[in-house]
């Protein structure tokens, strides 16, 4: 049902990431492993090497006595387990691919940063051209501001004249 090596690799990565035992055990329960199998996998992942087949034998000896009632449930649980294991393996592969892409992106960013720090700053000719354009734009802005103030003054005078005319009538 569940690939032993995938489960062991996943458990090891979870422990390397600092995930607590309870979370690891719940994850293993979610993929359909029994308590004995979980203990076996966790022990093997942490370093003690005892075969998983013992855990599977223990789990199978704890099954219900009436196989007629448990059979459909086992089949459904087995299918769910296989689906969960497949989803888990797919997720694991996607995470590995994402990690590789992230590493490649980090290397590209680092190379761009090195290239930018190694290249000389803007040449003085282009700096002079930029300064000239900036000075020209400042002058135009100043002219526009003067024209706006003049227009405002004229409009205020017109408004005042209109008020005087209206108040005479």
C-alpha positions, 0 to 999 in steps of 0.5 A: 500500500504505502512505499516504505522508503517514501514514508521513511524519507518523509518522516526524516525530512519532517524531523529535520524541519523541526516538526514535533512527534505528535504532528508526525504521528498524526500525519502517519495516521492520516495516510492509514498506518496503525499505531504499531506501524507508526511506532515502527516507522518513527523508530526506524526514521530516528535511527533504531533499525527494526523491520517494519514487517513486525509492525505490520504483523502486529497490526494485522493481528489486532484486526477484528474477528469477523472478516465479513464486516471488516472487509469492505471497510478494509478495502475502503481504507486501503483505497484511501491509504493508497490515494493518500500515499499517492497524494503524499508522494506527489506533494513531496515531489512538488516540494522538492521541485519547488525547493530546486526552483527556489535555489536556482532563483536565489543563485540567479539573484546572487549573480545579478547582484554581483554583476550590479556591484561589479559594474561602474556607476552611471557614466558622467556624460549620461549624468550631465544629460540627466541633470540638464533635462532636470534643470529644463523641467524645473524651469518649465514647472516654474513658468507654469506655476507663474502662469497659474498664479497670474490666471488665478489673480485675473479670475479673482479680479473678474469675480470681484468685479462681477460681485460689485456689478451684481450688488449695484443693481 
